[in-house]
Amino acid sequence: MRRTTLLALLLLALVACKPQPEEGYQPTPYELSTPMFFPSKTNIPEDNPMTVEGVALGEKLFFEERSCAMCHHKEHSFEMGPQGTLEHLGTKHTMLPLINLAWNTTGLGWESQVATLEEMVYAAYTDPLEINTDTTEVVKQLQQSETYPELFKKAFGTNEITFVLVEKAIAQYVRSLVFANSKFDRYLRGEEQLTQDELNGYLLFTTETGADCFHCHGGGSNALFTTNLRYNNGLDAVTEGTFKAPTLRNIALTAPYMHDGRFTTLDEVIDFYSEGVQYSDNISPLMHHVMQGGVQLTEEEKQQLKAFLYTLTNE
């Protein structure tokens, strides 16, 4: 009984120490609309609903001098691009693009090693090879600034800043990065037509007898263009790892490709899936053409597939 009472008192003390929203606090709900053929389920937690004020605060924090935008560049679909490297992950490719992540419910990172966007913010700030900073110092600097206390008050009803609120704000901003207005989206909505090569490329993409991409990367009925699941896609004959299938949206902007950045062009990626796939004991059963070394596309089919993939770019 004494232990139970002590635990209850400690929990009450922790709650009392947390900054509480002021009475009358009313943020503006942020309307996150689900694009056509996106999943209905999102990863928005109950304790961090999206608000207009929270997203605005998160955007400002994201683009601070020593923050997320150091590595997540807008022009590369919010990832690092050709110069990206994170040696501690054994990869030359920094990260997956931060787009449409509100619909990712399977974990974040190449190995789905981070459960939530909020946790991803903390991991990025504290990792020695990423932002590499003391979260206490971050909070101290924000608290002492002329602008941030009022912005946190607008977003969360308190001007007492904590790193948990930093995590929540940046996570809200990342969830707002919705990319669903490519040429292919406009085609789905009946607003624009694809060329014959683009249509042929889409047919190749979505058939097992063609390029056979859709099992891992979705398609018209899964417009995220990823299942957000992990696979061994036949990169090496000896491997134990499985890695997340990245979204193919904005694929023209996100070189280099694969978890280790081994391919510098989209042509190299297509060549690999056509005739470079290698068998290993834990190869994904979805790699149906592994015994032939790949899907064996003709040069014309390769160009048609690339033409379709380019229609997934958000201008």
C-alpha positions in Angstrom: 0.0 0.0 0.0 2.8 2.4 0.9 4.6 1.8 -2.4 1.3 2.3 -4.3 0.6 5.6 -2.5 4.2 6.8 -3.2 3.9 5.9 -6.9 0.6 7.8 -7.1 2.2 10.8 -5.5 5.1 10.7 -7.9 2.8 10.5 -10.9 0.8 13.5 -9.6 4.0 15.4 -9.1 5.1 14.7 -12.7 1.8 15.9 -14.0 2.0 19.0 -11.9 5.5 19.8 -13.3 4.3 19.5 -16.9 3.4 22.9 -18.4 -0.4 23.2 -18.5 -2.3 25.1 -21.2 -3.8 28.3 -20.0 -7.5 28.5 -19.5 -9.3 29.5 -22.6 -6.5 28.1 -24.9 -8.1 27.5 -28.3 -5.7 26.7 -31.2 -7.0 26.5 -34.8 -7.5 22.9 -36.0 -5.3 22.1 -39.1 -7.3 20.4 -41.8 -5.2 17.5 -43.2 -7.2 16.3 -46.2 -6.5 12.8 -47.5 -5.6 12.8 -51.2 -7.2 10.5 -53.7 -6.2 6.8 -53.2 -4.2 7.6 -50.0 -4.9 5.3 -47.0 -7.5 6.6 -44.6 -5.5 5.9 -41.5 -2.9 8.4 -40.3 -0.3 8.3 -37.5 -1.5 11.5 -35.8 -1.4 10.8 -32.0 -4.2 11.9 -29.7 -1.9 14.0 -27.6 -0.6 15.9 -30.6 -3.5 17.0 -32.9 -2.4 19.2 -35.8 -3.2 22.9 -35.4 -2.4 25.8 -37.7 -0.3 27.4 -34.9 1.5 24.1 -34.2 2.4 23.6 -37.9 3.6 27.2 -38.2 5.8 26.8 -35.1 7.1 23.5 -36.4 8.1 25.0 -39.8 10.0 27.8 -38.1 11.9 25.3 -35.9 12.5 23.0 -38.9 14.3 25.7 -40.8 16.4 27.0 -37.9 20.1 27.3 -38.6 21.0 24.1 -36.7 17.9 22.0 -37.2 16.2 19.6 -39.6 16.8 21.6 -42.8 20.5 21.1 -42.5 19.9 17.7 -44.0 16.4 17.7 -45.2 16.5 20.0 -48.3 13.3 21.2 -49.9 14.7 20.9 -53.4 15.5 17.2 -52.8 12.0 16.3 -51.5 13.1 17.0 -48.0 16.1 14.7 -47.9 19.8 15.4 -48.4 20.4 14.6 -52.0 23.6 13.6 -53.8 25.9 14.8 -51.0 24.1 12.9 -48.2 26.1 10.6 -45.9 25.5 9.0 -42.5 28.5 6.7 -41.9 27.1 5.3 -38.6 24.2 3.8 -40.5 26.6 2.2 -43.0 25.1 4.2 -45.8 26.0 6.9 -48.3 22.4 7.9 -48.5 21.2 10.1 -45.7 17.5 9.4 -45.2 14.2 8.8 -46.8 12.3 11.9 -48.0 10.0 13.6 -45.4 6.9 13.6 -47.6 3.4 12.1 -47.0 4.6 10.6 -43.6 1.3 11.3 -41.9 0.2 8.0 -43.6 3.2 6.0 -42.6 2.1 3.7 -39.8 4.9 1.1 -39.9 7.9 3.0 -38.4 10.4 5.5 -39.8 13.9 5.1 -41.2 15.4 2.5 -43.6 14.9 -0.2 -41.0 11.7 1.2 -39.5 13.8 1.7 -36.4 11.9 4.8 -35.1 8.3 4.4 -34.1 6.9 8.0 -34.4 7.7 11.3 -35.9 8.0 12.8 -32.4 10.6 10.2 -31.6 12.4 10.9 -34.9 12.8 14.6 -33.9 14.5 13.6 -30.6 16.7 11.1 -32.3 17.9 13.6 -34.9 18.7 16.3 -32.4 20.7 14.0 -30.1 22.5 11.7 -32.6 26.2 12.5 -32.6 26.3 12.3 -36.4 23.2 14.4 -37.0 22.3 17.6 -35.2 24.3 16.5 -32.2 23.0 18.8 -29.5 21.9 18.9 -25.9 18.1 19.2 -25.8 18.3 21.2 -22.6 20.4 23.8 -24.3 18.0 23.9 -27.2 15.1 24.6 -24.8 17.2 27.2 -23.0 17.9 29.1 -26.2 14.3 29.0 -27.3 13.1 30.2 -23.9 15.4 33.1 -24.0 14.5 34.2 -27.5 12.2 37.2 -28.2 9.8 35.3 -30.4 9.5 31.7 -29.4 7.8 31.8 -26.0 4.8 33.6 -27.6 4.8 31.1 -30.6 4.7 28.2 -28.2 1.9 29.9 -26.2 -0.1 30.2 -29.4 0.6 26.6 -30.4 0.3 24.8 -27.1 -1.3 27.3 -24.6 1.9 27.8 -22.6 5.1 29.9 -23.0 7.0 27.4 -20.9 9.0 25.5 -23.5 10.0 21.9 -23.2 11.7 19.6 -25.7 8.5 17.5 -25.9 6.7 20.5 -27.3 9.6 21.0 -29.8 9.1 17.4 -30.9 5.4 17.9 -31.2 5.6 21.1 -33.3 8.2 19.7 -35.8 6.2 16.5 -36.1 3.1 18.5 -36.9 5.0 20.4 -39.6 6.4 17.2 -41.2 2.9 15.7 -41.2 1.7 18.7 -43.2 4.2 17.9 -46.1 1.6 16.4 -48.4 2.7 15.8 -52.0 -0.2 14.8 -54.2 -0.3 17.1 -57.2 2.1 15.5 -59.7 1.2 14.9 -63.3 0.0 11.4 -62.4 -2.3 12.8 -59.7 -3.8 15.1 -62.2 -4.2 12.2 -64.5 -6.1 10.2 -61.8 -8.3 13.2 -61.2 -9.1 13.5 -64.9 -7.3 16.9 -65.3 -4.4 15.9 -67.5 -3.5 13.1 -69.9 -0.4 11.0 -69.9 1.6 10.5 -73.1 1.6 7.1 -74.7 5.1 6.4 -73.4 4.0 7.4 -69.8 0.9 5.2 -70.1 3.0 2.2 -71.3 5.4 2.8 -68.4 2.5 2.8 -66.0 1.3 -0.5 -67.5 4.8 -1.9 -67.1 4.9 -0.7 -63.5 1.7 -2.3 -62.5 2.0 -5.8 -64.1 4.0 -8.8 -63.0 4.9 -9.6 -66.6 6.2 -6.0 -67.0 8.5 -4.3 -64.5 6.6 -5.7 -61.5 7.1 -2.6 -59.3 3.7 -2.4 -57.7 3.9 -5.1 -55.1 6.4 -3.0 -53.0 5.7 0.5 -54.4 1.9 0.6 -54.8 0.3 2.3 -57.8 -3.0 3.9 -58.7 -4.8 2.2 -55.9 -2.0 3.0 -53.4 -1.0 6.5 -54.4 1.6 6.7 -51.6 3.8 4.7 -54.0 5.2 2.7 -51.2 3.8 0.0 -48.9 6.2 1.4 -46.2 7.3 -2.2 -45.6 10.8 -3.6 -45.6 12.2 -6.1 -48.2 15.3 -7.8 -49.4 15.2 -6.6 -53.0 18.2 -8.6 -54.3 20.9 -6.0 -54.2 23.5 -8.5 -53.0 24.0 -12.3 -53.0 25.0 -12.2 -49.3 22.8 -10.1 -47.0 20.7 -10.4 -43.9 19.2 -6.9 -44.0 15.8 -5.8 -45.2 15.1 -2.1 -45.9 12.0 0.0 -46.4 10.7 0.5 -49.9 10.9 4.3 -50.3 8.1 6.3 -51.8 8.6 6.8 -55.6 7.0 10.2 -55.4 9.6 12.8 -56.4 12.0 10.0 -57.3 13.6 12.3 -59.9 14.7 14.6 -57.1 16.1 12.0 -54.5 19.3 10.5 -56.0 21.3 8.6 -55.0 19.2 5.5 -54.7 18.9 2.5 -52.4 19.7 2.5 -48.7 23.4 2.7 -49.4 23.2 5.2 -52.2 25.0 2.8 -54.6 23.1 4.0 -57.7 23.5 7.6 -58.8 20.9 7.7 -61.6 17.4 6.4 -62.2 18.7 4.6 -65.3 21.1 2.5 -63.0 18.1 1.6 -60.8 16.1 0.4 -63.7 19.0 -1.5 -65.1 19.4 -3.2 -61.8 15.8 -4.4 -61.6 16.0 -5.4 -65.2 19.1 -7.6 -65.2 21.1 -7.1 -61.9 18.9 -8.7 -59.2 20.8 -11.3 -57.1 19.4 -14.3 -55.3 20.0 -14.7 -51.5 18.4 -17.0 -48.9 16.1 -14.3 -47.6 15.2 -12.7 -50.9 11.7 -11.3 -50.8 9.2 -13.7 -52.4 7.9 -10.6 -54.3 11.0 -10.6 -56.4 9.4 -12.9 -58.9 12.1 -12.7 -61.5 15.2 -13.2 -59.4 16.1 -16.5 -61.1 16.3 -14.6 -64.4 18.4 -11.8 -62.8 15.5 -9.4 -63.1 12.5 -8.5 -65.2 14.5 -8.3 -68.5 13.1 -5.0 -70.0 14.0 -3.9 -73.5 15.7 -0.5 -73.9 12.3 1.0 -75.1 10.5 -0.4 -72.0 13.2 1.1 -69.7 12.6 4.5 -71.2 8.8 4.1 -70.9 9.1 3.1 -67.3 11.3 6.1 -66.6 8.9 8.4 -68.4 6.1 7.2 -66.0 8.3 7.6 -62.9 8.9 11.2 -63.9 5.2 11.9 -63.8 5.4 11.3 -60.0 7.3 14.6 -59.4 5.5 17.4 -57.6 6.5 20.5 -59.5 
